[in-house]
Amino acid sequence: MAEFSFEIVEKLLVLSENEKGWTKELNRVSFNGAEPKYDIRSWSPDHSKMGKGITLTNEEFQVLLDEFSK
């Protein structure tokens, strides 16, 4: 199995925290050394584990921002 790596390049916003300390966050994350993308997902308190999430390119994130600003 290929090695998986990630790096949180920029922490932007903590949306919520559950009773176990996991936080749902909006960050810019680089997966496997690729260009960082906007990423919304749950993270363990030490950020060593992640839950399922969604990643958005810069263009997709801009569309989202444009729609919410109408």
KEKE-3310 file (N, C-alpha, C; in steps of 0.2 Angstrom, whole numbers, plus 5000, padded with zeros to 4 digits):
npx = (5004:5003:5011:5003:5002:5000:4999:4995:4994:4989:4979:4963:4949:4940:4926:4918:4918:4918:4913:4923:4934:4938:4939:4930:4936:4941:4953:4969:4976:4989:4989:4999:5010:5005:4997:4991:4974:4958:4950:4938:4935:4934:4946:4957:4962:4976:4979:4983:4975:4961:4944:4931:4930:4929:4937:4941:4946:4955:4947:4934:4931:4930:4919:4909:4911:4907:4893:4888:4889:4880)
npy = (4994:5011:5025:5037:5055:5070:5088:5101:5116:5129:5135:5139:5140:5135:5125:5118:5108:5092:5081:5073:5080:5081:5091:5100:5107:5121:5121:5124:5111:5100:5086:5071:5079:5087:5102:5113:5112:5119:5112:5104:5095:5083:5083:5074:5078:5080:5081:5070:5061:5059:5063:5059:5070:5085:5091:5106:5114:5130:5137:5131:5134:5148:5149:5144:5154:5166:5162:5162:5176:5183)
npz = (5000:4996:5003:5013:5015:5024:5026:5036:5030:5032:5045:5046:5052:5066:5067:5076:5091:5098:5112:5114:5110:5097:5083:5071:5056:5045:5034:5025:5016:5011:5003:5001:4996:4986:4978:4990:4996:5000:5014:5023:5038:5051:5065:5076:5093:5093:5080:5073:5068:5056:5051:5039:5025:5015:5001:4992:4978:4974:4965:4966:4980:4979:4971:4980:4991:4983:4981:4994:4997:4990)
capx = (5000:5007:5011:4999:5005:4997:5002:4990:4998:4986:4973:4958:4943:4937:4919:4915:4922:4914:4914:4930:4940:4939:4936:4928:4939:4942:4960:4972:4979:4992:4989:5004:5014:5001:4995:4986:4967:4953:4948:4933:4934:4936:4953:4958:4965:4983:4979:4986:4970:4956:4938:4930:4929:4928:4942:4939:4951:4954:4941:4928:4930:4928:4912:4906:4911:4903:4886:4886:4889:4874)
capy = (5000:5017:5029:5043:5060:5076:5093:5107:5122:5135:5134:5144:5141:5129:5126:5115:5103:5087:5079:5069:5084:5081:5098:5101:5113:5123:5122:5122:5105:5097:5079:5068:5084:5091:5109:5113:5113:5120:5106:5104:5088:5082:5081:5072:5084:5081:5082:5064:5057:5064:5060:5060:5077:5087:5096:5110:5118:5137:5139:5128:5138:5154:5148:5144:5161:5170:5161:5164:5183:5186)
capz = (5000:4995:5009:5013:5020:5024:5030:5037:5028:5035:5049:5045:5056:5070:5066:5081:5095:5101:5118:5114:5109:5090:5080:5064:5054:5038:5034:5019:5017:5006:5003:4997:4993:4981:4980:4996:4995:5006:5017:5029:5041:5059:5067:5083:5096:5091:5072:5070:5064:5053:5049:5032:5024:5008:4999:4987:4974:4975:4961:4970:4986:4977:4969:4987:4994:4979:4982:5000:4998:4987)
cpx = (5004:5006:5007:5002:5000:5000:4997:4995:4995:4980:4969:4953:4942:4930:4915:4919:4917:4916:4921:4936:4941:4935:4935:4931:4939:4949:4962:4977:4982:4992:4994:5008:5011:5000:4990:4979:4963:4950:4943:4933:4936:4943:4953:4962:4972:4984:4983:4981:4965:4950:4937:4928:4928:4934:4939:4945:4950:4948:4934:4926:4928:4921:4907:4905:4906:4895:4884:4886:4884:4869)
cpy = (5006:5021:5035:5048:5066:5082:5099:5113:5128:5133:5140:5145:5134:5130:5123:5110:5098:5085:5076:5073:5085:5088:5097:5108:5114:5125:5122:5117:5102:5090:5076:5073:5088:5098:5109:5115:5115:5113:5107:5096:5089:5080:5079:5078:5086:5082:5076:5060:5062:5059:5061:5067:5078:5092:5100:5114:5126:5139:5137:5132:5145:5154:5148:5151:5166:5169:5163:5172:5186:5188)
cpz = (5000:5002:5008:5018:5019:5028:5030:5036:5031:5039:5049:5050:5060:5070:5073:5085:5098:5108:5119:5112:5101:5088:5073:5061:5047:5038:5026:5020:5011:5007:4998:4993:4988:4983:4985:4993:5001:5008:5023:5031:5048:5060:5074:5086:5094:5083:5069:5066:5062:5051:5042:5031:5017:5007:4993:4984:4976:4971:4964:4976:4984:4975:4976:4990:4990:4980:4988:5001:4994:4991)
residu = (MET:ALA:GLU:PHE:SER:PHE:GLU:ILE:VAL:GLU:LYS:LEU:LEU:VAL:LEU:SER:GLU:ASN:GLU:LYS:GLY:TRP:THR:LYS:GLU:LEU:ASN:ARG:VAL:SER:PHE:ASN:GLY:ALA:GLU:PRO:LYS:TYR:ASP:ILE:ARG:SER:TRP:SER:PRO:ASP:HIS:SER:LYS:MET:GLY:LYS:GLY:ILE:THR:LEU:THR:ASN:GLU:GLU:PHE:GLN:VAL:LEU:LEU:ASP:GLU:PHE:SER:LYS)
# end
